[in-house]
Amino acid sequence: MPSPRKQGTALRQQLAELRGPEVPPKALDARALAALAANPGCERRALLDGAGVNKAVLADALGSPSAFGQSQFAFMRGNAFEARVKADGGAELLRLVHERLDPGAEPPAGASVPDLAAVGPEGRAARTALALREATDAGGWALLDHPMVALDVAGSPAFLEPDAVVVHPDGTWTVVEIKSFPMLDGSADPAKVGAAARQSAVYVLALEEVAARLDPAPAVHHRVLLVCPKDFTNLPTAAAVDIRKQRAVTRRQLTRLTRIEDIARSLPEGTCFAPDLPRDELTSAVEALSATYAPECLAACELAFHCRARSRADGAVTSLGRAARAELGGLTTVEDVLAAAHGRAGDPDDPTVAALRRAAELRAEALAAAGAPVPVTEGAVCH
């Protein structure tokens, strides 16, 4: 049996071949990982993300350009706000951590800010782990600016970069997430806060893996600090966000992901996702991977438009949303649902089929009461 190192080398070589010759890998960030964890049944996204395929470029090559992503203006505004929050050695950021999360500790005067520079993501992750160990042993406050941590995802390491990690005087660690959306009167958009919480949960899981290698293992706070502009200013304010639920859900979903090598092994020989391939060949390669499309993908995946078009063409009920898919049980296509509702298929003792037929009857009765013509298929079934 090949050693784990040889297996890892073979997998990296296979994933490089899937990306295409000379195509550099796209790093898997926490936002993408949180979206992947929210849809663990999608083998297409799992493999493409694991292989480092740039899905935005792939979507353009498939003829389904993505509208997903952050505008250049928002990106620049976010960077400027983050620089302000971390100015003067992160004095304001540490003050917010002390105020919101650890007011009983000594004030964070003279906190250390270790240098985390290293070559490559593996080197930066190792340097971060060493800095965390040293800061924990030293006591006092420490601010790690853009550390690098690794998280195992379906058998492949994903390197993640939190905005900041703070080491408290008692040796505990806190994730800091800096966002450019505002907090108005102390509260922010719940949808955006939820997305930030899911993203932070990924960082917490990765930090827990680092902490587990230390003896004794430091605690990673289940409350993260969310830093945002206050009202309509550029002044920072913050709130503690409890991410225990998001952490538990993300961990459970990540364990459900099929291992990347198993998915890659199922592909036809010579499969490649290089964006310069002919569109027909590229489409065949993408379709060789099963996808689990839902409307939520439009806000989280660059391939959503392509997958939506395929899902609609196949009449898949997932295009109506995960809630509808869950309610319909074994009926996986719109054609199956209509056939069951109109009495052309399905077991009448099945609760789902019975509910569909009752709904068809009620609809026919409502149309008849309104004087509207009842479709022949429905009239034949319902009367």
N, C-alpha and C positions, 0 to 999 in steps of 0.2 A: 504494500500500500504506500503511495507517495506520502512524503512528509507534509505537514501543514504548510511549511514554507513553500515547497514545490507546488502544492495545490493552489496557494495564493498567487504565485507567479503565473501559473497556467490560467487562472481566472482573469487576472489583469490583462494578460495577452489576448485572451478571448474577447474581453470587453473592448479592448483597443481595436481589434479587428471589426467588431460590430459598429464602432463609431466611424470607421473608415481610415485609410492611411493618411497620416499627417494631420488628422483632425484632433485638436487638443480637447481634453475632457472639460466639461463644465461642472464646477463644484456644486455639490448638493448642499444648499443652505437650509437653515432651520425652517424658513417659511415653506419651502418646497417639501421638506420632510414632514411638517405638520399636515400639509395637504395630502401627502401620500398616506400618512397614518389614518386620515379621515376616510380613505377609500382603499382599504387593504386588499380588496378583491381585484383591483385593476393591475393585471400582470404587465400591461403595456407601459404604464407609468413606472412601475417598480423596476423593470429592466432598463428602460431608457434613462431614468434618473440614476440608477446604479451604474450604468455604463458611461455616464457623463455626457450623454447626447444633449445637444442644445435644442430643446423642443421648439423654441421660437423660430429658429432657422429651419428646422424640419417642417414646421407648419407652413412656412412660406414656400418651401420646395414642393409641398403637397398641394399647394393652391388654396390653402385655408388659413390665410394670415391671422395671427393672434392679435387681439386687442388687449391682451392681459399684460400687466406690468405697470411700473411706476413712471410717471412723466419726468422729463429731465428737470423741469422746474421744481417738482416736489423732491426729487433726489438732491438737488443743490440746496434747497431750503432745509432739508433734513440734516445734511452734512454741516451746514452753518450753525444750526441749533445745537447739534451734538458737540461741535467745537466749543461753543459758548458754555455748555454744561460742564465740559471737562477742563476749562481754562484754569490756570493757576494750580496745576497739579491735582485737579479734580476737587478743589476745596468746596465748591457749592454742591457737587454731587455727593460728597461724603457727608456734608451737613444734612442733606435730605435723607440719606440712609440713616444717620444717627437720629434724626428727628422722627421719622416715620416708622422705623423698625427696631431701633435699639437705643431708646432714650436713657436707659439706665447705665449704659457704658460711658467711659470717659470720652470727652469731646475729641473728635478726630483731628487733632493738631499735629502737624508734622508726619502725616501718613507716608508710607513708602510707596513708590510707583516703580516696580521692577521693569527692567528692559526685557521684552519678550521676543526680540529679533532672533531669527534663526532661518536656516535654509529649508524651504519646502514645508508643506503642511505637517509632515511627520516630525520634522525638526522643531517646528513651532509648537506642536502639541506636547512634545517632550519637554521643551523649555517652559511651557505653561505649567505642566505638572510639577516640575522642579521648583518654580516660583511659588506655587501654591503650598508646597511642602515647607519651603523656607519661611514664608510669611506666617503659616500656621504655627510653626515651631517658635518663631520670634515673638509672637504676641503683638498687640497693638493693631492699628488700622493699616490696611494695604489696599491699593487700587490697582487692579489688573486691567489695562486698557486694551480692548480687542484681543483677549486671549484666544487660543485655539484649543478646542477639545474634540475628541473623537467619540463617535457613537456607532456601535455595530448595527447595521441595517441589513437584514436578510443575508447575513454572512459576509457583508462588504463594509469596510469602515467609511463613515461619512465624517468629514472634518467640518466643524461648525465654529462660528466666530461670534460670540455674544458681544454686545456693545461694551459691557464691562462686568467684572466680577469683583465684589468687595469682600475682603477677609476681615472679620470682626476681631476685637481683642480677645474674645473667648475662643477663637479658632474656628468659628462657624463661617459658612460662605453664603453670599447672597448674589443672585443674578440681577443685573440692572438692564432694563430695556428702555431705550430712548426713542420716542416717536415725535413726529412733527405735528400730529393732529392736536387741537387744543383741548384743555380742560376748562369748561365754562362753569363758573360757580362751583368748582370742586368736582365736577363729573364730566365724563367724556362719552362719545358715541359708544353705546354698548357693543355694537358689532365690531368696532375697531378694537375695543378693549378685549373682547373675546378672542380676536385673532392674535393680539399681542400675548395673551395668556397662553394660547396653544403653542405659539412660537417659543415662549419662555419655558414651557414645560419640556420641550425638546432639550434646551440647554441644561435644565436641571437634571434630566436623565443622564446626559453626558457627563456632567460634573459628578454625579453620584458614582459613575464608573471610575472616575479618577480618585474620588475619596475612598472607594472600596479597596484601593491598592495601598493605602496608607494605614499605619498601625500606631495609635488607634485611628479609626476612620472618622474624619470630621463630619459634622452634620451640615447638610445643604438645606437652607431655609425653604420651606414650602410656600412662603410668601416672597414674591419678587417685587422690586421697586419699578414702577412705571413712571417715567419722567416725561412730561409734556409741557408745551408752552402754556402759560397762565392766561386765560381769557383771550384777548386779541393782541397780546404783547408777545415779546420774544423772551420774557423772563421765565425761567424754569419753575415748575411746581411738580409735585409727585404724589403718588398714592400707592399704598401697599395692596397688592393683588394676590389673593389666595389661589394657587394653581393646583391644589391637590386633586381636584376632579379631572382637570385637563391632563395632569401627569399620569393618573391612573388609566384614563382612556387611551392616551398615546402609547403607554407601555403595552397595554393589552393589544392594541391594534398592530403595533410593530411586531409583536410575537406571532401574529397571524400571517404576516407577509411570507409568501413562498420564497425560499432561498433563491438568490439571483442565479446561481449556477444551474439550479434545476430548470428555471425558465429558459436560460440560454441553451441548455442541452436539448430542449424540445424544438428549437428552431431548425428549419431546413438548412442544409449545408450551404455555406456561402452567403448567408443573410448579412446584409450590411445596410446601415442607415446614413451613409455619407450623403450630404445634401446635394452633391453634384451628380448623383445618379439620375437616370431617366425617371420621370414621374411615375410611370407605370411600375417600374421595378421597385421604386421606393414605396409606393402604395402597397404592393404585395408584401414587402418586408414588414411594414407596419401592421397590416391586417393579419400577419402570421401570429401576432400577439393578441390575446383576448383582452378586451377592454370592458370596463364597467362604467358606462357613462351615466351621469345624472346632471340635472340642471345646475347643481352646486359647482360642478367642474368649471363652469364659465368664469367663475371668480377665482379659480385656483390653478388652472392648467392651460398651457399654451396650445395644446392639441384639442381643446374642447370643441372648437367649431368643426374640425374634421370628424371627431367622434360623434358629435351630435348629428351631423348629416348622415353618417353610416347607421346610427341608431334609429333615426327616423325612417331611413330607407328599408331597414329590416323590420320596422314596426315594433321595436322593443318597447315594453312598458316602462323601462328605466328612464326613457326620455320624458316621462311624465313626472318623475321624481321618485326618490327612494321610498317615501311614505306610500305612494300608490303601488309601487312594486311590492312592498311588504304586505299590503292588504290583499293583493291578488294571488298570493300563494304560488301554486305551480303554473299559473297562466302567465307566460312570459312574453307573449306578443299581443298587440292590439287585436289582431285577427282572432286569436284564441279567446280573448275577452268578449268580443262581439258574438262569436259563435256560441259561447256559453250563455250569454245574456239572452240570445234569441232562440235558445233551445236546440241549436244544431249540433251541440257537442257538450260534453261535461256530465258529471254525475250529479243528478238532482239532489242527492243526499249530502253533497259537499257544501258546507256552509258558505263558501265563497261563491259557488255557482248559484246557490239558492238566493243569496243576497243580490247578485247581479240580475237574476230573473225578476225578483221582486222590484228592483229599481227600474227595469225595463217596463214592467207592468204599470208602475206609478207614472212613469213618463208618458206612456201611451194614454193613460187615463187623463192626465193633465192636458195633453194635446187635444184629446177629444172634447174635453170640457171647454177648451178655449176655441173650439171650432176649427182648429188647424188640422190639415190632412195628416193621417197617421201613416208612416211608411209601411209598405206592404209586408216587409219581413217582420216588423214588429207587430203589426195587426194580426198576422197569421199566427204568431206565437202567443200573443197576450189575450186573444179573444177566442 
